Amino acid sequence: MAIKAIMNNRVGLMTVAKTKDAIKILTLCLNSKALEDGLKGDVLSILTVLCMTEDDPANGVSNCHGTVLSSFNSFREHYREKRRFQSLVNALRSATTNISLKAKYLALINALINEAPDIDLRVSIRNEFLSLGVQEALNEFKSNEQCRASQQLMTQIDVFGALQDLDVEELGNRFDPVVAELKVNVDTLDGAVTALKELGHRAGLDAVVVSSRPRNCFSEIGSCVKSLFMVSLHCKQKARKALQPQLELQLAILSLI
């Protein structure tokens, strides 16, 4: 009841937001086997709302999204996760997690991604979740009759896909000048592959072994890889689907740069 009272009260949320380690403790609670599903759902909802909480300098509240994000770094260290968000995705996918709770897990994932202050951070966080198998989980949910009956879960799945598409479009627009310079039609799969090869050739990546390059060349190589990735994202939906396995690999590489 105390958690619900906090969640339904702005003063309570502001108190949690500015109390040292409160968000970190709430996040650590998600892995507690003693926490019932109802309370776990409340904790998920609080963290979701905190991600969306605007700065309130007058009350000493700032960067709530960043604080929640950092709390998952602490979670990873405390529970010795191999990768950040691994337990969050495992809980989402678990057969023992009820559908209502799945919707709340996905709502938090959406908030962690989409409340990031800029597109580069959104893409980076989304890539972490994609590399952990979130998209596969959502595809499974969409083919499950019980999951399809949950409007709450289906809404969160739609949000995940729709905002991902918007970010892809924005990134594509950002690299319109690069695509125009290449003078190839990236609206087709063959054209996209040609563009990627051309950029790679210009950057010298087709003949470079990274380990043999001087240390001060790493940033240049990273920039080239990002350009390759951005051009691939410029492809329209049909081409993107055909390139999905390669794109997922590029997403994983990009998150390490």
C-alpha angles and dihedrals in degrees: 000000000000091000092050090049090054092047094052095046124072092205089054092049091049089051091052091046095056100035111103114254093354093119092044091052092049090051093049089053090066090078094049113118089201092063112097119227092252093055092041088055090051091052090050090050092050092051090047093052091045090055088057096043114118122227115273107187092177089064096038095253120137140149096007091166090055091049092052090047091051091049088066088057087057089046090054093050094044096049094032096237115183089220133020115261092016093125091045092055092042090054091048091053098040115118089219093059109098118235095248089054091047088058090053092048090051092046088057092047090051091049093048089053105036100040091059108121097237139027095247092059091043091054092046094051092043089052090056091055094044091052089053092057103260094141091053089051092051091050089053091050092051090055094048115092095211092049092048088055090062109087090188093057094042090051091054091048090052091049091052093052098040096051091044089056091049091052091048089052092048092050090048091052090050090059098043091113091054091050092047091052092054090057094212131122105250092179088089130060093240091049092050092051090049090052092050092049092048093051091046091050093049091050092049091238093132091067103031128101104203095213090059095053121098115259093250090062094064094087090051091051091047090053091051092050090050091051091051090051095048093051090051089054089055090072116106123252098276094051092043091056091052090049095045098114092049092044092053089054091049090049090056091049093047093054089059096054 
